[in-house]
Amino acid sequence: MLSELKNSPKVVGVKQLRKALNRGELLRVFLASDADPALTAPIAEQAEAEGVRVDWVSTMRELGAACGIAVGASAAGLRRPEG
């Protein structure tokens, strides 16, 4: 599941994820369970309302590592293939 993030086009971070969701660019959303619910809950609700699958990851550190960054991430998304 998380290996897809490492090798695919992605969006990392709450602000960028929200923008990509608004533009309908995402196939799947990944949220860290240990992130602030005030940040993740609205994204989860929006994604589900738009029919985008939401997967929860144990920690921000694990999600950040899957995205190839050295810090934790609250949220990330897998972009739709272009074309």
C-alpha distance (Angstrom), angle and dihedral (degrees) to the residues before:
residue distance angle dihedral
M1 . . .
L2 3.80 . .
S3 3.80 92.6 .
E4 3.81 87.6 71.4
L5 3.80 89.5 66.1
K6 3.78 94.1 56.0
N7 3.80 95.5 56.5
S8 3.80 103.0 29.8
P9 3.79 137.2 71.5
K10 3.78 106.8 -83.2
V11 3.77 147.1 170.4
V12 3.81 119.7 -135.2
G13 3.80 126.0 -163.1
V14 3.77 136.3 35.7
K15 3.83 97.7 -92.9
Q16 3.80 95.3 47.1
L17 3.80 91.4 43.8
R18 3.80 92.4 52.3
K19 3.82 90.9 50.8
A20 3.81 92.1 48.6
L21 3.81 90.8 48.5
N22 3.79 90.6 51.6
R23 3.82 89.4 52.7
G24 3.82 92.7 48.0
E25 3.81 92.8 -119.5
L26 3.81 100.5 132.9
L27 3.80 133.9 91.6
R28 3.78 96.0 -178.4
V29 3.80 139.8 7.3
F30 3.81 125.0 -145.6
L31 3.82 119.1 -159.8
A32 3.80 129.0 -175.1
S33 3.80 114.2 -122.7
D34 3.81 92.2 -146.4
A35 3.82 94.2 52.4
D36 3.80 122.4 104.8
P37 3.83 107.3 -76.1
A38 3.81 88.9 -143.8
L39 3.83 86.1 68.2
T40 3.79 101.3 36.9
A41 3.82 102.7 38.9
P42 3.83 96.4 64.9
I43 3.79 90.6 47.7
A44 3.80 91.9 49.4
E45 3.81 90.4 50.1
Q46 3.81 93.5 48.1
A47 3.80 93.1 46.7
E48 3.79 93.1 49.4
A49 3.81 91.4 47.0
E50 3.81 89.0 53.6
G51 3.80 93.4 46.5
V52 3.81 95.3 -109.3
R53 3.80 114.7 144.5
V54 3.82 115.3 -116.1
D55 3.80 120.6 -151.3
W56 3.79 121.7 -172.6
V57 3.80 120.2 -141.6
S58 3.82 122.4 -158.4
T59 3.79 99.0 -122.2
M60 3.77 143.1 11.7
R61 3.81 88.6 -124.6
E62 3.82 91.3 56.2
L63 3.80 91.8 48.7
G64 3.80 92.4 47.5
A65 3.81 91.1 50.3
A66 3.82 90.7 50.1
C67 3.81 88.3 53.6
G68 3.79 91.1 51.2
I69 3.80 96.1 -113.3
A70 3.80 127.8 127.6
V71 3.81 95.4 -131.0
G72 3.79 134.3 58.0
A73 3.79 121.8 -86.5
S74 3.80 127.0 -150.7
A75 3.78 94.2 -161.1
A76 3.78 141.6 10.3
G77 3.75 136.2 170.5
L78 3.77 138.1 -153.1
R79 3.81 110.6 -129.4
R80 3.79 123.5 -133.9
P81 3.80 114.1 -108.8
E82 3.79 111.4 -96.7
G83 3.74 119.3 -117.5
